[in-house]
Amino acid sequence: MTPYIGFLPCRAGSERVINKNVRPFAGFENGLIELKLRQMCGVRRLEEIIVSSNDQRILDYCDAFRRQHDGRVKPLERPDELGRGSTAMDDFILYIAKLVEDGVMVWSHVTSPFVRAKEYDAIIDAYDRAVAEGHDSLITVNKIHKFLWDDKGPINYSQTPIKWPRSQDIKPIFEINHAAYVMPFAVMRECGDRIGHRPYFMPIAEEVAMDIDWEEQFVLLEQIARVKMAAGYALV
């Protein structure tokens, strides 16, 4: 069977949230990288979990985690020119596509703290079904039923028979939430992208998809995580 390979990008030098990958988060001393590794290591179908970083702290931590907890973790030093804020995503994608010859990539981010092993299991299962239906990749999304406009007027409900339809009757728009991208490395090489020719858009709950991009979001999601754990919610 084609192996599933986890992939976590963790570049050095976050500008909007300083040290976001390693600063303590909701009781996890080594922060988001520790939490995400524990979550992904709970996914039995992942044969390997590659952590791509040009941050030596991340690489050292992942190596220690590999030795102490799970040998599937593989810290991989990233060339500095591919770890800058100015790095073009196209260049990074082409680099990733060549990391593994054969396998299915499960790309996620440490900044999605509420995507746990059970969610990754469901995502992989959904990918299997999608492939059987003719899709070549999977992208997690937020399914949006909202009143969206551009400078010309409504963009997703202008054709409805009534002026202000119920929000649930609006044709949905999908927002890519970056919780997971799943596709074969071979397809990634062919497309030069992290979305294939026939992607399957998998909606996941917004409270699961919440991610960290700004300092205020780090603080807020940490508070939410602590409230969830106090109520018996397991982050791992």
N, C-alpha and C positions, 0 to 999 in steps of 0.2 A: 504493500500500500504506500502511496505517496505520503511522506512525512509532513506533519504540520510543524512549522518553525515560528516561535514567537519572536517578535522584533520590537525593541524599545529604543528609540533615539533619545539621548540625554546629553545635549551639547553643553559645553562650559559657557559661563558668562551671560546668564540670563539678565536682561536689562530692566525688565518691568517688575520681576519678583526676584530679588537678590537671593541667591543660594536656594532657589525653590525646590531643587531636586533632593537636597540633603538636610535642610533645616528640619528640626523636630516638627512632627505633625500628629496631633491627636493621640499622643502617647507612643508613637513610633519614633524612637530616638534618632534613627537614621533617615527619618522623613519619608517623602513620597516614593523614593526609590526602594526603600525597604518594604513599604506597604505593597507596591505594585509587584515586586518580585514574589512576595508571599501569596498574592492573589494569583499570579500567573503560574506559580509552581503548583497550585492546586488543580491545574488543568492537566489531566492525565494524558490527553492526546497530543500535547506538545512534546516533541522529541528533543527540542533544544530551544533555549531562550537567549537570543543574541541581544546584548546591550551595547549599542554603538555610542561611544563617547570620546571626546577629546579632553575630558576632565579627569585628572589622575585620581582624585578622591572617589569618583564614581567607579572607575576601573578597579581600584584597590578594594573598595567595599564589595563590589560584585565578585571579585576573586575570593574574598574571605567568605562571602555568602555561599559561593559554589562549594568551597571546601567544607564548610560547617553544616550546610543544609541540603543542597540539591546540586548534583553534578551536571544537571542540564543547563545551568546558567553559564553563558559564555561571554565574558567581557571582551570587547573588540575595540581596539584603539582606532579612532577615526582621524583621518588626516585633518590638520588644522584648517586647511582651506575649505573643508566641507563642514566645519563646525562654527562658522561665524554667523552673526545675525544677518550679514549681507549675502550669505550663500544662496544661490538660486535653487529653489526646490527641484527644478528639472535636473540639475546636476546631481543633487543628493539622491534623487530617485534612480538615476542611471547607475550610481554607485551601489545602492542597495540591491538593485536587480542582479548584479553580478556577484553578490556575496555567496549565494547558494546556487548550485547547478540545477538541482531537482528538489522540489518541495513546494508546499503551500505556505505563504507568509501570512502570519497573523500579526499585523502591525497595530500597536496600541501606544498609549502615552502614560507616563507616570502622573500626569496632571489630570487624569480621570480617576479620582480616588474611590468612586462608588461602583466602578465596573469590576466585579469580583469573579472568582472562578466559575460560579454558576452562570453568570452572564456570558463569559467566554465559551463555556460549554454550549450554551444555547446558540451563540453566534456561529460556532463551528458546525453545529447540527443544521442550522438554517442554511449555511453555505453548501453543505452536502446536498440538501434538497434543491437549492437553487441551481447547482450544477446539473442535477438530474433533469431539470426543466430547461436547460440550455443556456444558463447564465455562465459567465466566466469570472465573476468577481462579486464581492459583497462589500457594501459600505453601510455603516450604521448612520441613521439619520433621526432628526426630530421631524415628526409629521405635523405640519403647521396648518391649522384651520383658523386663520385670522384675516382681518380686513387689511389687505396690503395694497398700497398705491404707489405709483410713480408719478412723474409730473404730467402724465396724460390721463390719470384717473385710476380706477381699480384695475389690478392686474390679474386677479384670480377669481373674481366673481362678477365681472362686467356682463357675462352672458346669462346670468341667472334671471328667471322670469320676474323676480321681485327686486326692488331697489336695495333693500337691506335684508338679505336672507339670514336664516339661522347660521351661526358660525359652523355648526357641524355639517351643514349642507354645502359649504364652500368647497370647491375642488382643492384638495390639499397640495401644498408645496413642501418639498423636502429640503431641510437644512442639514448639510453634512456636519456632524458633531465631533468627528475625529476620535470617537471611542474605539473604533476598530475598522481596519481595512483588511480584507482577506482576498488573496489571489495567488495563483502560482507565480513563482519567480520567472518562469519562462514567459508567461503572459505579460508580466511587468517589463521584461526586456523587449518584447515585441511591441508593446504599446508605448513604452517610454513614459508610463504614467502609473499612478497607484489606483486608477480606476480603469477597468477593462472595457472592451467593446460592448459587452452586454451585461452591465452591472445589475445586481439585485440590491434595492434599497431596503434595508431592514430597520423599521422604526423601533426605537427603544424609549423607555420612559424618560422624560426630561429630568426627573430627580435622580436617575441613574447616570445620565449623560453629562450632568454638570461638570464643568472643568475649570481649571485655574489658569488664568491668563494675566491677571492683574493682582497687585498686592491686596486690594480689598477682597478679591475673590478667595485668596489664600486664607485670609482671616475668617471670612464668612463660612467657607466650606469646612474649615477646621472646627468651627463652632457647631455646625450642623452634624459633623461626624461625631463629636463628643455627645451631643444630644441623642443621636441615633444609638450610640453604644450604651449610653445610660439606660435606654429603653430596651436593651437586649439585642440590638442589631449588630451582627458580626460583620466587620469590614473585610475580613479574610474568609 
